[in-house]
Amino acid sequence: MRNIDATTTTPAFLQRLDDCGNPRLKQVLSSLVTHLHDFAREVKLTEAEWMQGIQFLTATGQMCNDTRQEFILLSDTLGLSMLVVALNQAKPPGATEATVFGPFHVDDAPAAEQGADIAGGAPGTSLFVTARVLDLQGRPIAAAEVDVWQADDEGLYDVQRPELGRTRRARGVLHTDTDGRVRFRSIMPTPYPVPTDGPVGQMLLASGRHPWRPAHLHFMIRAEGFETLITHIFRDPDPYLDSDVVFGVRSSLIGNFVAHDAGTTPDGAKMATPFYTLDQDFVLAPKA
Amino acid sequence: MRNIDATTTTPAFLQRLDDCGNPRLKQVLSSLVTHLHDFAREVKLTEAEWMQGIQFLTATGQMCNDTRQEFILLSDTLGLSMLVVALNQAKPPGATEATVFGPFHVDDAPAAEQGADIAGGAPGTSLFVTARVLDLQGRPIAAAEVDVWQADDEGLYDVQRPELGRTRRARGVLHTDTDGRVRFRSIMPTPYPVPTDGPVGQMLLASGRHPWRPAHLHFMIRAEGFETLITHIFRDPDPYLDSDVVFGVRSSLIGNFVAHDAGTTPDGAKMATPFYTLDQDFVLAPKA
């Protein structure tokens, strides 16, 4: 096809997929490119804006490394990640809801024993967590893998602190006991801004949006025969529960954090400073 | 807003633009994100596909460097670049039409004198070009900048040959004389595949598309008081005129390449081998 104009571009592209042997890829690409073209026509995208888009995407890709995923952050802040969660993670009644994965998970988090302090020296108010992993009938799921990660009280994940090198802290992987339980000590999560030193930060600033997330702990829970659950536990009150920059808050995911005065902790130690506890049940849906 | 579902994601995002102080950015982002969300809903994008998309975009960004622009190549092969050209480069009758910029322009192309051999040793059949730059009334435009670039007869641009380092060849920047003319010697363009060793190549392969472009010379022509013209000159016959992987062919941009037997060249030299000539007029539109 020659002499393409603003209306014939899209059918010309679609025709090129005639020999695509993968029907799902054909469907996804057809829809994606039709919407991309419709967008360009709808706003009459200028060449300067197109080039700005090219440069934005390039910078976003080049910001990524093994501990930073700027494209996930972009997807998160545009509401796409939460939409994909909503499209795919409809849970049966009673199961814990899912939310965004976020860009700060790592695959080499340290294994942690029951009762361990996973903070690893990260600054923050002490928090003692007991979590139970249950099935829809309320029965404990033993040997479930509970992968936890969180920011410290300066709002930074370990991977955002170059001075830590590859040292991991405020994250860990535990396994439930026969009662479906994990216990660990960590620190209280606090609200934090997503990283604003890259292209996504520039986009937020230019759009008049704040970069804040409400305080949360991340959990990824895996167990044989169950759907993997990727979720957060939030805390109320929090100034950002209704304006989370990544649209991730669900009322059902607000945990019962309880403040305690200095004194005896759940693990029997003495704390000279106030601390918090969190008792949280996670209910997994059976594998489809 | 909390408890976002598959339909409320989009209004939730749009509401976040309430404080955007740049009306055009607000318009562009609103349209872009609405289409992005519509796409995800339309195909019911899975989490694995979403992650594949994140990885594809990341790899595309990381393929870019100062001599390779994989995102422009992606835009080109999805028909977006040609659509943006069509939206912005409607020319008055009589003006030379525009086509895609492509990813192989460099800003440090060597200046070339009238009659120079810009091939710089690039392999190919000799080509003698005379180009005139005119206004809509047919009057010559003097001192216009004519930036030319092309692949060699192995289908490679200089920047695609690591062995050349930063040596530039088969490209150059000339200026028209008082008759609006530039003359230079180069090599015949040949059809070539766009680079297939990156994410865009994988996308083309997976979609059952060939990666070929018909043979062409690139021109970018700038002159005071005129719209900059970014275009190609193609050659007929060529097996890819109707299936250019970047959708760039316009019938009006097919040049009159003429084959000559060995003998006297336009610059008066003797050629022991056959050669080609191209006489091409470019008509610039006045600046709006």
Interface residues (C-beta under 8 A of the other chain):
Chain A: M1 R2 N3 I4 D5 A6 T9 T10 A12 F13 R16 L17 D18 D19 C20 G21 N22 L25 K26 Q27 V28 L29 S31 L32 V33 H35 L36 H37 D38 F39 A40 R41 E42 V43 K44 L45 T46 E47 E49 W50 I54 L57 T58 A59 T60 G61 Q62 C64 Q69 F71 I72 S75 L78 G79 L80 S81 M82 L83 V84 V85 A86 L87 N88 Q89 A206 S207 G208 R209 L241 D242 S243 F247 V249 R250 S251
Chain B: M1 R2 N3 I4 D5 A6 T9 T10 A12 F13 R16 L17 D18 D19 C20 G21 N22 L25 K26 Q27 V28 L29 S31 L32 V33 H35 L36 H37 D38 F39 A40 R41 E42 V43 K44 L45 T46 E47 E49 W50 I54 L57 T58 A59 T60 G61 Q62 C64 Q69 F71 I72 S75 L78 G79 L80 S81 M82 L83 V84 V85 A86 L87 N88 Q89 A206 S207 G208 R209 L241 D242 S243 F247 V249 R250 S251
